[in-house]
Structures are given as C-alpha cells and as structure tokens.
Amino acid sequence: RSGVTGEGQLALADIEHICADLDGMPLGIELAAAALHTMNLPELRQTMQQRIKMLHNPLADAAARHRSLSAILASTWQTLTATSRQALAMLSVVHAPCPLAAAQAIIGSEEALVELFDLALARRLDDGTVWLHEHVRQWAGERLLSNFDPTIADIAHHRHAEWFLDWLAGAYHAMQGADSFVIRERLLASSKDIEAAWYWALTHGAWDRVSAAVPAYEALFYLSGRFFDGLERFQQSLAYVSQPDQPETKWLRVRLLIGQATLQRLRTSGQASEAMLQEAVPRAEQLADRQLLANALLRLGTLQSTGRYNASGRATLDRLRKVLDQQITMPLNELYVMESAYWRLMSWLELHAGRNEMAIAYAQQARELAEQAHQYVMIAHCYESLSAVFSTIGNFADSEHYLQQALTIYQQLRLTYHQTNVLDLLAQNADARGDYEQAQRYYWQELVLARECGNLDAELVAHINLGISYDQMGHYEQALTHTQIAMALCDKVGNTKHHTVILANLSLHAHHNHRHELALAYARSATEQAVHLPDLRAYGYDFQGHALLALGRLDEAEQAYHQAKTIRQQINYPVLVLESQAGLTRVALTRNDAAEALRRATPIVEHLLAGGHLYGAEETLRIYWTAYQALVANHDPRAEAVLELAHNVVRERANRLSDQTNRTIFLNAEFNRLIMTAG
C-alpha cells in the first residue's frame, strides 16, 4: 500500500516484529504501513517498542492490543504537521462515517484531510463517506482535550453542529420526493451525529439553527416510523424553551409543539396533541408569522378533520383558508404542499358530511397540487383519501385501485410504516365485502412487514384486525387468540386508542360466547376509556346494548343503543346508525311490541330494498336477520325480499372461502345459520 519496499532477512524480521507487536491487528498493520512514508522499517520498529514501554504500567495495565495501537498512533502523531494533528483531533467529534463535505467543514483544511487519508488515520469508504476507526477516534478525542486550547474543541463542536443541522434542514423536501429512501438512509446513518449536533445547539443557544431543522427532523422520525424516538427528542427539547422570552425561542417552541403534536397523534389519542396545537396557534399569531400560523392551523385541522373533532374542523380550516389567501411569502413548492394538504382535509370534511362528490373533487385537486410539487408521499396520501371516499360508497374496485397506487409509491420509497397502513386498509375493504380469506392474507402481509422492521404499532393493529376478521367469519376461537395477543402487545406499546378497541373487541367475543356479564364489563370499560374517541364510544354503547339485551335488562339496553345511535348520527356514520337501529329493533321484538319493532326496522328495510349496502357494519348478517324478524312479526310481505337478500350475502361470502373448514365455520355462525334455514 505504502509503496515502500525492504530487502533481505533483516527487513523480513522487522516486519515480523512489528506485526507481532501489533498482535496482527489489521488496523495497526495498516497504520504501520502508512507510517513508512516518513520512516524506514528499523526506525518504525524501534519507535514502536519505545512507545509500548512508555505506555506499560503494571499498576493499571491496559490490554496489550490497545497498547500496541496507541504506540503506532503516537508514532504516527509525531510525524504529522501541526495542521494535520489539529484536523485529526477535531474530526474526533464525528461519531459515524460522515459525508466528505462534513469532514472538510469541521477541520477546515482539505490538505490535512488528504494527509490523514495517506497515513490511514482516516479512511474514505466506498460510498464516499469519511470514517475514523473507533479506536482512532477515541485516541484523537483524548488529544483534542489534552493537547489543544479548549477553544479548538468548541470550534469543532460548533462546526459539527452547524453542518449536520443545516444538512438535515436542507433534506426536508427531498425526503418527500422520489429519492426519499436514499436521503433517509443517509440521514439515519448519521443519526448519532445529528442528535449530538441537535443537543449541542440547544445547550449553546443556537435557536435559529435548531428551529430551521425541526420540520425535517419531524419528517425523518415520521417517515421512518420512529414515533417514540421523535416524541422523546421533542419533549426533551421543549424543556430548553419552556419559558421563551425572545423571538428565536418562541419560534422554536411553536415548531417543536407542532412536531410533537403530529408524532403524538400517531401514538395515542388526539387529546394531548390538540392541547399542544392549541398552544402553538396563538403563539404563532403573536409572532405574526403567517407561514408558521398556517402550519399550526393545518396540523390542528388534520387532527380535527380526520380524527374525532369534526365539528371544529371546519372552523379551523376556514381560518387556514383566510391565512393562505393573504399571499404568504414562501417558496412556490411549499405553497403547493400547503394547498394540497388543505384540500385533502376539505375532502375528509366533505366525506364526513356525506357529500361524496365534493370529497372526490377536493381529493383530486389535492393530488394535482401534490404532483406539481413532486411530493410523492403526499400524492400517496391523496390516493388514500380517494380510496376512503369510494370505500364509503361501496365502490371497492376503485377504492382498491387507489390503495394499490398508494402502496406502489410507498414500496418505491421504502416507507414500511405507510405500507403496513395501506395493507391494513386493503384488508379492511376485503373484510367489509365479506372476502375474509383475502383480508387475512393482507393482514398477515402487514404482520410480516411489521415484524421485519420492528414496528410494534403495526403488529398490534394487524392482530386487532385479524381478531375482528375472524370474529366476522364466525371463527371465535381464532378471534379471541389474536385479540389476546394484541392486548399483550398493547401493554408494551401503551396506546390508549388501541387499548379501547381491544376492550370493545373482547366484549364482542365474550358476547358471542354467551358470557354476557363479562361482555358488559368489557364494553363499559371501553366506553369509559373512549371519552375523547366518539367513534369508539359508540361501539362501547352498542356492545353494552348487546350484553344488556341478552341479560334481559331491556330499558338499559335501549338507552345504550340510543346513545350509540346519537353519536353515530353526529359523526355521520350512516351504516353504523343502522346497526344501532337494529339493536333498538331487537329490544322492541324482545318486548313483543311488533308495531314498534316494524317502525324501528323500517329505515333498515327501505335502505336494503333500495340496494343500499351495509359495508363497515360490525355484524352485517345480524342486521339482515333483525329486519327480517321485524317484518315476519308484522306479516309484512317484504320479509321474503329481505330474506332473499340475506341469503345472497351469506352464499356470496361462503363461496369466497376456499377452505372447507372456514366455510363450515362461517355457515354455522348463529345468524348465518338462521338465515339459511329460514323461509
């Protein structure tokens, strides 16, 4: 490597002694070979032996291998110019292989870096990054503290923080584009350096630099599925600006609140996130920063429009629209992104309001803006929004088409978390149309992917939904198994929303196994826990109704079903409103009040006979059976038509089950069996 040659037995003996002193360590041998640029073999051998003796301390003896390495490093150190010594010491602040530009910026001398390469003290890897072996880095770090003025270390850390935070901030848009995976991998490879730069800047008051990097840091945590790490980082960072008293710290606090709220929403319910954003919005207004205010309103609108706070979502988006119409000064690309996000949220609001055509139009508009901005992640989000609309109206062909489009983008960008989400939506679509085996294939794909990347959240969701899928198929034993696995995972993850869903599912499983007191206890726990989750609270009340009805507590059952129905009307879930209406019908039937049962069943009957679907209902066939019973009790001739529709649904779903055992289980489920033997 060095180009230096030796002759004869003496040279060979020197080489053997040097290699023996270095205990055959590749790093030491490489450093020794590089040192032959400045000394010959006998000199190198003599210098090393002297250094090893100097390092030997019988009272505190380091490992022989480390003494040898330190000896060759000390020998090489003596041959370096003063500039190169300082360069090596300054480069020790880097924790992992770093871009060449970072190394040059930190040491401030290209010539010194070349000398470090020549002497094998630093290495240029195949990917172009600069790397110091950990032993070299630690040794150089000790020299930085002991051999130089403290200002040199300060300069090194300052340059390190400046370069890595600027690099992170500049990668924000690229992380959303076609090269997202490559950019993320480079950043994650330098995660220790980014973290060190982040905390150095916080402790030294470099507020502007940290503030500029917040959106990109949030995006990196989000796109990589590292929500917990991001929450911990931002929560710790907020402590540095808990009482902001200058504009720079106020800006930083708002950006940190926005980032933490976004990651918090993905981990737990929206209540904590809303509190953060409710602080961020007025602070952004006080700063008179329209772009920052628009971002805070956008995140709050996202929480309110796609979560549980639909009533206030419109007001927040109206405020956002006014801010956007004030011609905010920002790059055109960023404006497209903001507008795309706004119209996607408007699509969600229209969907919740039952205005499906407008929802489609707004989602298409959002997609066009995302395409103009070349924001592939946002394009995929728009496909998911379009899929949601078509799923709601029962058009599963188009819904699946858009989900597959989104999945393709996420696969190309290698966004594992997003892939698991789309697989889950594909599975839910399959469950809704009664294609249980296809749904379970999607869930298992989601599960495998989640386990491969260590995403406990996605693994938990897959088990929850596998439990629901098997329950709908009538395979109650398998359903309970997956729900219990989900509960065990939930104890590790600590997600309130998921825990509420699991409690509701356990109630339904207990009900199907005729353990109605237990079912009632689970349902009540779910309802209490879902105080800020109206959609789940409605399930809790509905399942309370099931248990109370089975226990003969009719007045309480009726009240529970009414509460579920009211919530579902408020959040505009028409199919689930019919499911609660079916519960009320069963109460009337149990009271032998045929006329009231017919009155309550009429909206369901009219919906079914008009060709309406029940996609998304928890117990589709039970709704059919309830409507049929109410009609029979009143000798209504429409009973046969409803029964025929129910027959068709059972036959269609049974025919999709290729496994004979699964088909038998499905056909023997209580209401499926009753339907097929009636008439």
N, C-alpha and C positions, 0 to 999 in steps of 0.2 A: 504493500500500500504506500509506504513512505518513499519508495524508490531508492533506499539506502541498502547497500549490499555489504556483506562481510565475507572474509575468506579464511579458509582453513579451520583447524580444530579449535583454535582459540576463540574464533567468532562463534562457533557452534556451542562451545562451553559457556560463553557469556549469555547466549540466547537461552540455553537450558536453565542457567541460574536465575535469570530474570523471570522466566516463566514459572519456575519453582517458587520464587519469592512472591509471585502474584497468584500462587495456588491455581494456576491455569484459568483464571477468570478472564472471559472474553473481553470485558470492558477494560480491565487493567492491561491486557496484552495490546489492545488497540491503542490505548493511551501511550503505552511504552513505545510502540512502533511510530506513532506520530511524533514523539519526543526526539526521535533520531534526526529530525530536521535540524536540531540545534546542538546535538552532542553525539559522540560516537558510542559504540557498544560498551567498551570498558568504562567510559565516563558514566554512562547511564547505569551500569551495574553497580559501580562504586557509590553513586549518588543515592540510589535506592537503598542500598544496605545501610548507609549512614542515616537516612531518613527513618528507616524501620527501627534502628536502635534508639533514635531520639524519641520515637513515639512509644517505645516499650515502657510500660510502668507496671511493675509487679504488684503494686497495691491496688491498681484499678486498670487491669489489663483488658483492653478491647479485643475483640475477636481478631485472630491473625489475618483473616481475609480483609478486614476493614483497615488494619494497619498497613497492609500492602497497598491497598488502593489509595489510602491517604498519602503514602510515601510517593507514589508515582504522581499523584495530583500536586503534592508540594514541589516535586522536582519540576513538573511542567509549569507550575505557577511562577517559579523563579525565572523561567525563560520568556515569560510574556512581557509585552510592553505595558507601561502604566495604564494606557488607554484600554488595552485588552483585559487587564486584571479587573479594572472597574466595570467593563462590559460584562464579564462573566459573573461578577458579584451582583450586578443589577439584574441580570437575566434570571437569577435565582428566585425572584419574586413570582415568576410564572410557574403555575402548578402542573400544567399538562402541555403536550405538543401544541404549539400556537402558530398562527399564520406568520409568514416571514415579515409582513408589514408590522405586526405587533412587536416582534423581537427588535426590528430596526428602530421602531419608535421608542421603545423602552431604553435601549442602550445608546441610541443617538449616534452610532458610528457603524457604517457598512464595512469599513476596512477591518475594524476589530472583530466583527462577526465572521468575516472571512477567515481571520486567523484562528478563531475558535473552531471553525469547521476543519481547518487544516490540521489542528492538533487534536482532533476528535473529542474536544471538550463539549462541543455542541454538534448535533447531527441534523442533517437535512433529510427528512423522511421522504418516501416515495410520493406522498400526497402534497409535498411542498412545504409541510409544516416544519418548525424548528423544535428540536427535542433535546432536553438535558436528562441524562440518566439520573435517577432519583438520588444516587449516592453523590454524583457530581453536584446536583442541585443543592443538597443539604450542606455539602462541604463549602460550596460557593456562598451559601447563605450565611454560614458562620463567618466567612471572610468579610462579607458585607457589614456585619455587625461589629467585628473586631478590628478591621484594618482600615476603615474609612470613616470620614466625618459623618455624623448622623444625617446631615442634610442630603448625602448621596442616597441613603435608603429612602428618605422622604421623596426625593425626586423620582426614584424608581417606582415607588408605590403610586405616586401621583400620575406618572405617565402610563403605568399599567391600568389604573382605574379609568383614566381618560380614554385610552384606546379601546378597551373592552366595552365600556358603556356606550361609546359612540358607535362601535361596530354593531352592538345589539340594537340600538335605536334605529340605525340605518337599515336593519334587516326586516323591519316591520312589514312593509308591503311585499317584499319578496317571499315572506313566509306564507302569504295568502295566494301566491301565484303558482305557475307551473313547476317551478323549481323548489317548492316548499320542502320536500323531503331532504334534498341536499343541504339547503340552508339550515334546517332544523338540526340535522345530524352534525353539522359543523359547530353550531352553537352549543349543542348538548355535549360535544366532545370537550368544549371549553367551559363546561358548567361550573367547575371549581373556580376558575379564573373570573368568570362573570360574577359569581357570588362574592368572591373576595373584593372585586372592584366595587361592587354594589355597597358592601358594608364599609369599605374604606371611604367612599364618597359620602355616605351618611354620617359617619363619625367625624368627618372633616368639613361638613357643611357645604358640600358641593351639590346644593339642592337642584340647581337647574339641570345639571348633567343627569342626576337620578330621575328627575321629573320627565326629561325627554325620553328616557329608556323604559318608563313604566308600561306604556302600551305594548311595546314589543316583548317585554318580559311576561306580561299577562298572556299575550298571544302564544308565546313559547310554551308556557305551562298548559294552556288550554288545548293547543293543537297536539301536544304530546300526551295529553290525558293525565298530567301530573297535578291534579287539582289540589290535593292535600299539601304538596310541597309549596305550591303557589300561595295557598291560603296562609301557611305558616310564615312564608317570606314576607308577605304584605302586612300581616298582622304585626310581626316584629318591627317592620319598617315604620308603621304608623306610630309606634311609641316614640320615635325620634321627632315627630311633628305633632305631638298630642295637643300642644298649645301653640299653634302657629302665630307668630307675631310680625311676620314680614311677608311681602307678596310671594317670594320664592317658596317659602314653607307652606303658604296657603295653597298655591298651585299644586305643590307636591301632595299635600294631604287630599285634595279633591281627586287627583289622578289615582292615588292609592286606594281611596274609598271606592272609586268606580271599578278598579281592577279586582279588589277583594270581593265586592258585591257580586260581580259576574261569576267568579270562581265559587263563591259561597252558594249561589243559586244552583250550581251543578252538583253540590254535595248534600245540601239539606233543603228545607222548605224555603219559601220566599220571604218569610217574615224578617229574618236577620238581614237579608240583602236589601229589603225595602228600607229598613232603618238607616243603613249606610248611604243609600242613594238619596234619602230624604235629607240627610245632612249635606251631601255633595251638591245638590241642586242650588240651594240658597247661597252656599259658599261660592259657587261658580258665578252666580248672578252678582254677588258683591264684587267679584274680581272684574266684572264687565268683560269677560272673555266669552264671546258668543260661541266659538268653536267648542270650548270646554263645556259650556252650558248645554249645547246641542248634544254632546256626547253623553252627559249625565242624564238628560231627558230621554235620550234614545235607550239607555240601559234600563231606566225606570219604566219606560213604555214597553220594553221587551218583557220585563218581569210581569207587568200588569196585563199585557195583551195575550201572552202565551201561557200564563200561569193561572192564578186563582183570582186576580183582581181586575176582571174585565170591565167592571163598571167605571173604574177610574182610568182605565187605559185610554179611552177616547180623549179625555180631558188632557192627559199628559201628551198624547200625540198631537193634539191641537196646539198646545204650547210649543212643541217641537217644530210644527209646521210654520208657526209665526217666526221663530228664530231662523229657520232655514230660508225663509222669504226675505230676510234682512240682508241678503247678499254677504254671507260670511266670507272673509278673506281666508281662503285655504286653497291648496293645490286642487286642480280640477279632478284629478283621480280620487282624492279624498272626498270631494263633494259627491261624486258618483256613488262612492261606497255608502256615504251617509244617506243619500236619497234612496238607494236600493234597500237599505235596512228599514227606512221609514215605510216604503211601500209594501215591504214584506209584512211588517207589523199591521199595516192597514188591511192587508189580506186576511190576517188572522182575526182581526176585529169583525170584518165582514162575514167571515166563516162562522164565528160565534153568534152573529146576529141572524144567521140563516140566509144571507144574501150571497149565494154561492157564485153567481155570475160575476158580481163585483169582486169577490175574493179571487177568482181566477184571473180577472183582468189586472188586478193590482199585483198579483204574484208574477204575472208575465212581464209587467212593467219593471218590477224589481229585478227580474232576471236579465232583462235587456240592459239595465244600468250596470249590473254586476259584470256583464260581458264587456261593456265599454271600458270598465275599469280593469279588466283582465284579472278579476278576483275570483279564482276558481273555487275557493272554499264557499264564498257567498253564492256563487252560481249553484253549487250543490245544495245549499240551504234553500234556495228558491225552488229547486226541484222537489225538495221535501215538502215545502208549503203547497205546491201544486198537487202533490200526491195526497196531502191531507184533505184537500177540498174534494177531489174525486173519490176518495175513500168514504167521505161523509155522505156523498150522494149515491154510494153503492156502485160506482164505476171502478171496479177493482182492476180492470185491464189497464186503464190509463193510470190509475194510482200506482200499479206495479211498474209500469213503463217509466214513470218519473223517478221512482225509488231506485230502479236499476241504473238510471242515468246518474243519480247522485252517488250510488255505490261505486260506479266506474271511476268517477272523479276521485273519490276517497281512496280507492285502491291505487290509482295512479300517483296520488300524493302520499300514499302510505300512512293515512290517518286512521290508525287502528281503532281509536275510541269512536270515531264517526262511523266507521264500517260496522261496528257492533250495534250502534244505534239504528242504522238502516236495516240491518239483518233482523233486528227486533221488530221494526215496523213492517217489514215484509211478512214476518211470521204472524204478527197480529192481523194483517189483512187476510192471510190464509185461514187463521182461526175464525175470523168474522164470517167468511163464506163457507165455513164448515169443512175445510180441507185440512184436517188435523195432522195427517202424516207429513204434508208439505210444511206446515207450520213448525212441527217438531224438528224437521230437518234444518230449517232456518235457525231455530233456537240452538240446536246443537252446534251449528257453524259458529254462531255468536259465542257460545260457551267455549269452544276450542280456541277461538281467536282471543277471547278474554283471558284464558289461562296462559296462552303463549306470551302475552305481553304483561301479565301480572295485574290486570285490571279487575280488581275485586268488585267494583261497582257494576261493571258489565256482567260479570259472572253471577252476581247476586240477582240482577234483573232477569237474566236468562232463566235461572232456577224459579223465580217468582212466576214468570210467564209460562214456563213448562208446567208448573203446577196448575195454572189456570187452564191451559190447553188440555191436559189430561182430565181435569175435572169436567170440562165441557164435553169431552169424549165419553165420560162415564167411568173412566178408569180412576176411581177414587183413591185406591191404594198408592198408585204411582204419583197422583196429585199431591197426596199428603207427604210422601217422601221428598219431593222436590221443594215443597214449602218449608219443611223442617230444615233442609239443607240451606235454604235461603235465610231462615231465621238465624242459623249458626253464623253464616257469613255476615248478616246484618249486625250481629254483636261485635264483629271485628271492624266493620265499616262505620257504624254509628250514624246511619242516615234515617232521619225521622220519617220522611215520606215513605221510604221503602218499608220501614217497620210497621207503619199504619196499613199499608197494602197487605202485608203478611198477616196481620191480625184479622183483617177482613176476610182474607182467603181461608184462614184457619176456621173462621166462623162458618163459612160456606161448606167446608169439608166436614165439619162436625155435624152440620145440619143434614148433609147427605148421608151421614152415618147414623142419623136419628139420635144424636147426643145433643138435644136441644138446649139444655141448661148451659152446657159448655159453649155451644154456638152463640147463645145470648151474651155470655160473659165476654167472649172474643169480640163480638160486634159492638158492645158497649165500650170496650177499651179502644177499639178502632175509632169510634165516633168521638170519644173524648180527646183522643190524640190528634184528630183531624180538625182541630178548632180553626186553623187557618188554611185548610185544604177542603173547600166546599165540595169538590167532586168526590173526594174520598169520604167526606162526612155523609154524603148522600148514600154511598154504598153501605156505610155503617148503619144508617137508619133502615135501609131496605133489608139488610140481613137481620137486624133486630126484629123487623116485621115478620120475617120467615120463622124465626125461633119462637116469638111470642104467639104467632098463629098456631104453630104446632103444639104449644103448651096450653092452648085454649084460652089465652088472655087476649080476647078479641079487641077490646077497647084500646088497649096499649098497642096492639099490632096495627090497628087502624091509624092511630096517632103517628106511629113510626113511619108507615108508608106515606102518610100525608106530608110529613117533614121531608122525606126523601124526594117526593114529587115536587114540592115547592122549591127546593134547592135546584133541582134539575131544570125546572122551568126558568129560574133566574139565570142559570148559566147556559141556557139554550141547548140542552141535550135531548131532542125530541124522542129519539128511540128509547132512551132511558126513562123519560117521563112515562112512556107507555109501559115500561117494565114495572114502575111503581104503581101505575094504574091497574095493572094486572094483579098486584098484591092487594089493592083495595077491593078488587072484584072478588078475590078469594075470601076476603073477610065477609063480604055480603053473602056469598054462597054458603059459607060455614054457618051463618045465621039463618040460613034457609030463606033469605029475602031475595027471591028470584028477580023481582022487578028492579030492585036496586042494583043487583048484580048485572042485569042487562044494561041499565043506564050507565054503569061504570065501564062495562066492556065495549060499549058502542064505539068510542073513539078508536079502540084497537081493531074491532071488526071492520070498520069503514076504511081504516088505513090498510089492512091486509087485503081486502077485496078490491081496493083501488090499485093494487100492485105494489104497495109500499113494502120496504124491506125492514128487517129487524137487526141489521148488521150492527155489532157493537153491544148488543144486549148480553147480559151475563148468562141467562137461561132462556134462550130463544124458544125452544120447544115447549117449555113450561108456559110461555105466554100464549102460544097457539092453543095449548090444551085448556088453559083457563078461559079463553074466549069461546072455545067450543062448548065447554061445560055451561057457561052462562047462556048460550044460545039454546042448548038442549033443555035446560031448566025452564026456558020460556017457550019451548016448542017452536022456536024460530026456524024457518026453513033455510036460513043462511048457514045453519050449522054444518050441513053436508059440504058446502063450498069451502068453509074454513078447514074442515077436517081433510078435505082433498089437498088443500094447500099444505097442510101439516104433513100428510102422507108423502107428498112430493119432496119436501125438505128432508125428511128422515131418509127416504130412499136415495136421494141425491148424495147426502153426506155418507151414508153407508157404502154406496158404490165407490166413493173415493178412497175407502180404506182397503188397501190391497192385502193387508194381513188379516187372515181369517179370525184370529183371536181378537184383534182390535174391533173387527166388525161385530163379532158376537157380543163383546162388552158394550159397544155402542147401542146395539139394538135392544139389549137387556136393561139399559138405563131406564129408570122409572117412567118418565113421561114419554120417552120414545116407544117403550113397550105399550103403554096405554094408548097412544095414538095409533099404532099399527094394529092393535086388536079391537079398536072401537069401530062402530058403524055396522 
